[in-house]
Amino acid sequence: MFSDIPGLDRAQTKNEIRDRLLVEAFWAGHPLSKSKANNLADKYKKGMYDPELQRIINYSDPVGEQAVNNVLREMVNS
C-alpha cells in the first residue's frame, strides 16, 4: 500500500520519510503540519498503517492523466 508513494521507503530515515510525506500531501491538496507528518513518518517507519496516509496515497491528477493519455494516443496514431 505505501509503495504507492513514489520515493518512499522504510529504509529511509524518519526525517526523509517525513519530508516526502509533506511534499506528497502538499501536491495532493492536503497540507500536513510538520508535527503530524513526523507522527505519520514514525508510524510508517515502524510498519504501522495510519488511515491519515490514505488521503495522500489516493491523490489523483486528472490533468496529468489526461496529458499522458493524449501523448499515448498520439504515439499509437503516428
N, C-alpha and C positions, 0 to 999 in steps of 0.2 A: 504494500500500500504506500509506504513512504518513498519507495523507489520512484514514484510518480513525480517527485520534486527533483528537477534536474540539478545536479551539482551537490546533492545532499547524500552524505554517507556517515554511518555511525562511527566510522574510524576517524572522522574529523574531530577537532577539538570542540568543546561545547560552545566556545565563542564563534568559531567558524559556522557551526550549525545555527546559532542564534542570528548571526548576520545574514545567513542565507534565508532564514525564515522571515526576517524583517523585509528583505528585498522581495521575496515572493508574495508576502502579504500586501506590500505596497502596490505591486503590479496587479494583484487580484482585487484591489479596491477595498481591502480590509486592513488598514494600517494597525500595527500592534505597538504597544509600548515596549521599551527595551526590557522592562521587568517581566512582562507577560511572555515575550519572546525567549527570555532567559529561562523561565519556568518550562516552556514548551521544549526548548532545546535540551534541558536536563532530562525531561521525561523521554524524549526521543533517544537521547544518548543511552538511557537505561533500557531501551526497547519497549517502553510503555506507550500505548496508544492514547491519544487525547483527542476527543471529538472536535476541539477547537481547531485542530490542524485540517479538518475536513474542508473548512472554508478556503484554505489556501490551496489544498490539493485539487479541489474541483473548479479551479479558475478556468474559465473558457475565454477564448479570444476570437469572437466571431469574425472580426475584420481580418485578423491574421489567417484564420482558417479559410476564409473566402479567397484571400490572396493566394494562398497555396493551391487551392482548388483551381483557380484561374490559370496559374502557371502550369500545373499538371495537365489541364485541358489543352492549353496551347502546345505543350510538348507532344501530346498524343496526336493532335491535329496537324502537326507540321511534318 
